[in-house]
Amino acid sequence: MIKRLIGAAAALVLTVALAGCGSSSDAGSGGGGDKELVVFAAASLTESFTEIGKLFEKEHAGTTVRFNFAASSALAQQIVQGAPADVFAAASPATMGQVPNVSPEVFVKNSLIIAVPKGNPAKITSLKDLTDPSVKVALCAEQVPCGAAAVKALKAAGITVKPVTLEQDVKATLTKVELGEVDAALVYRTDVKSAAGKVDGIEFPESAQAINDYPIAVLPKAPQPELAKQFVALVRSEQGRSILTRVGFDLP
C-alpha cells in the first residue's frame, strides 16, 4: 500500500516540476533590474534564501534574484530538462547528483524532527508513537530528500509507519500539521522553527542517523555565471552562514 502511495506522490511531484517556474517566488518586490539571477532551491531553504536574496540585491544594484522553491528532486528534473537557472541548492547530494557537470559544495546540514499541532493533542512523545494506527501521520514522498531521510530514521528505529498522506515537499508536509489534518509529521527542524507558534517540535534520537547534507552549485549553463558565483559566495560567507544557522541549519 505504501509503495502505491509513494508512486502516486512521485507522479504528483513530477507533474508539479514540469509546470516550470510559474511557481517561483521573488526574493524582493522591486523589479526593473537589468540583470536577473535565477536560483533553484529546496523548499526547506525558503526563509533563509529569501533573506539572502534580498541581501544580494542590495549588494548588486540592478540585479533581481528570482527563486524557484520546490522539492529538490522536482528541481533537478526541471534543470535536466532544460529549465534556465543559474544556481541549484539541493537538500541532498543524491538529488544534486541527478544534474550533470556540476561541482557542488556542501554548505549546511539539516535533521528531522517530529512536528505536531500546537499543544500536541495526540500526546506524541517518541518516534514509536507514530506506529499507533489511531495516529494520523504525514511524510514526504520517498523520492524527495525529506522522505528519504524519514525512511532512514524509521529504519534506524526499527519501526514501520503507515502515513495517511505522502507529500511532494517538506512545506506541504508541514502544512498538514499546521491545518490539524494530521497528528504528526516528520519534517526538518528548520521548518518547525520557521513555523514557531503554529506547531510544536519533538526531538527523537534516531534523527542523528538521517542528517541531510545540502549542496549548492553554479549550473554549467548558467545565464549569469559570474553573478551565480557571487551568490554562492554570499551563501557561504559569514553573513550567509549567520542567516542559515539562525533559522536552524547546522554548518558542515
C-alpha positions in Angstrom: 0.0 0.0 0.0 2.8 2.4 0.9 4.6 1.7 -2.3 1.5 2.6 -4.3 1.1 5.8 -2.2 4.8 6.7 -2.8 4.3 6.1 -6.6 1.3 8.4 -6.7 3.2 11.1 -4.8 6.2 10.8 -7.1 3.9 11.3 -10.1 2.5 14.4 -8.4 6.0 15.7 -7.8 6.9 15.3 -11.5 3.7 17.0 -12.6 4.4 20.0 -10.4 8.0 20.0 -11.5 7.1 20.1 -15.2 4.9 23.2 -14.5 8.1 25.2 -14.7 8.9 28.4 -13.0 5.4 29.5 -12.7 5.6 28.6 -9.0 8.7 30.7 -8.5 8.7 33.4 -5.8 10.6 36.7 -6.0 13.3 37.4 -3.4 12.3 41.1 -3.5 9.4 43.0 -4.6 11.4 45.6 -6.5 11.7 44.9 -10.2 13.2 46.8 -13.2 16.7 45.4 -12.7 18.8 44.9 -15.9 20.0 41.6 -14.7 18.2 38.6 -13.3 19.7 35.7 -11.2 17.6 32.6 -11.1 18.1 30.2 -8.1 16.5 26.8 -7.8 16.4 25.8 -4.1 15.0 23.1 -1.9 11.7 24.1 -0.2 13.3 24.0 3.2 15.6 26.9 2.2 12.6 29.2 1.5 13.0 31.5 4.5 16.8 31.7 4.7 17.4 32.0 0.9 14.7 34.7 0.6 16.6 36.7 3.2 19.9 36.1 1.5 18.4 37.0 -1.9 17.3 40.4 -0.5 20.8 41.0 0.8 22.3 40.0 -2.6 20.0 42.5 -4.4 21.1 45.3 -2.0 24.8 44.5 -2.7 24.2 44.2 -6.5 22.3 47.2 -7.8 20.2 46.5 -10.8 20.0 42.7 -10.1 16.8 40.9 -9.3 17.0 37.4 -7.6 14.2 35.0 -8.6 13.7 31.8 -6.7 12.1 28.5 -7.6 11.4 26.7 -4.3 10.3 23.1 -4.5 11.3 19.5 -3.8 14.9 19.0 -4.8 14.0 16.0 -7.0 11.5 18.1 -8.9 14.0 20.9 -9.4 16.7 18.5 -10.6 14.3 17.2 -13.2 13.5 20.7 -14.4 17.2 21.5 -14.7 17.9 18.3 -16.6 15.0 19.0 -18.9 16.4 22.4 -19.8 14.9 24.9 -17.4 17.1 28.0 -17.3 18.7 28.6 -13.9 22.0 29.9 -12.5 22.3 28.2 -9.1 20.9 24.9 -7.7 20.8 24.3 -3.9 19.5 20.8 -3.1 18.6 19.1 0.2 20.7 16.1 -0.5 23.7 15.0 -2.5 21.6 12.4 -4.2 19.3 14.9 -5.9 22.2 17.2 -6.8 23.8 14.1 -8.4 21.0 14.0 -10.9 22.3 17.1 -12.5 25.4 16.5 -14.7 28.6 18.6 -14.9 28.3 20.4 -11.6 30.8 20.9 -8.8 28.7 21.1 -5.7 29.9 22.2 -2.2 28.1 21.2 1.0 27.1 24.4 2.8 24.7 23.3 5.6 23.2 20.3 7.2 19.7 19.6 8.4 18.0 17.0 10.5 14.5 15.7 11.2 12.1 16.4 14.0 8.5 15.3 14.8 6.1 18.2 14.1 2.8 18.1 15.9 -0.1 20.6 16.1 0.3 23.3 18.8 -0.3 21.7 22.2 0.4 18.2 20.9 -3.2 16.9 21.2 -2.3 13.3 20.3 0.4 13.3 23.1 3.2 12.2 20.8 6.5 11.7 22.7 8.6 9.5 20.5 9.0 8.1 17.0 7.4 4.8 18.2 4.2 6.6 18.9 3.8 7.2 15.2 3.2 3.4 14.7 -0.2 3.7 16.5 -2.9 3.1 13.9 -5.0 5.8 15.5 -2.3 8.4 14.9 -2.5 10.2 11.6 1.0 10.8 10.2 2.2 12.8 7.2 5.5 12.0 5.5 7.3 13.4 2.4 7.3 11.1 -0.6 10.4 8.9 -0.5 11.7 10.4 -3.8 12.3 13.7 -2.1 15.1 14.3 0.4 12.9 14.8 3.5 11.1 11.5 2.6 14.4 9.6 2.1 15.6 10.9 5.4 12.4 9.8 7.1 12.9 6.3 5.7 16.4 6.2 7.2 15.2 7.4 10.6 12.4 4.9 10.7 14.7 2.1 9.7 17.2 3.1 12.4 14.4 2.9 14.9 13.3 -0.5 13.6 9.7 0.6 13.1 7.2 0.9 10.3 4.8 3.9 10.0 1.8 3.9 7.7 1.3 7.5 6.7 -2.2 8.8 5.7 -0.5 11.1 3.1 2.8 11.4 1.2 3.5 15.0 0.2 5.6 16.5 -2.6 7.9 18.5 -0.3 8.6 19.4 3.3 6.5 22.6 3.3 3.4 20.7 2.1 4.0 18.1 4.8 4.3 20.7 7.5 1.1 22.4 6.3 -0.8 19.2 7.1 0.2 19.6 10.7 -0.5 23.4 10.8 -4.0 22.7 9.5 -4.6 20.0 12.0 -5.2 17.4 9.3 -2.7 15.0 10.8 -1.4 14.3 14.3 2.3 14.3 13.4 4.8 14.6 10.6 8.5 14.1 10.1 10.0 17.4 8.8 13.2 19.3 9.1 13.9 21.2 12.3 14.3 24.4 10.3 10.8 24.2 9.1 9.4 23.7 12.6 11.4 26.7 13.7 10.1 28.8 10.8 6.5 27.8 11.9 7.1 28.7 15.5 3.8 29.4 17.2 1.9 27.2 14.8 3.4 23.8 15.6 5.5 22.1 18.3 8.6 20.0 17.6 9.6 16.8 19.3 13.2 15.6 19.2 14.0 11.9 18.7 17.4 10.2 18.8 17.1 8.4 15.5 17.3 11.7 13.7 21.1 11.5 14.1 21.0 8.6 11.6 19.3 10.7 8.9 21.1 14.0 8.7 20.9 15.6 5.2 23.9 17.5 3.6 22.8 20.4 1.5 25.0 21.0 -1.6 25.0 24.1 -3.8 26.4 24.6 -7.2 26.7 27.0 -10.1 25.0 25.4 -13.1 27.1 24.8 -16.2 24.7 26.6 -18.5 24.0 29.5 -16.1 22.9 32.6 -18.0 24.6 34.7 -15.3 27.7 32.7 -14.3 29.6 35.5 -12.5 26.5 36.5 -10.5 25.9 32.9 -9.7 29.4 32.5 -8.3 28.9 35.7 -6.2 25.6 34.3 -4.9 27.2 31.1 -3.8 30.0 33.0 -2.2 27.4 35.0 -0.2 25.6 31.9 0.9 29.0 30.5 2.2 30.1 33.8 3.7 29.9 34.8 7.3 26.7 36.8 6.6 25.1 33.9 4.8 26.0 31.4 7.4 24.7 33.6 10.1 21.3 33.7 8.4 21.3 29.9 7.8 22.2 29.0 11.4 19.7 31.4 12.8 16.9 29.5 11.1 18.2 26.2 12.4 20.7 24.8 9.9 24.0 23.3 11.1 27.3 24.1 9.5 29.2 21.2 7.9 
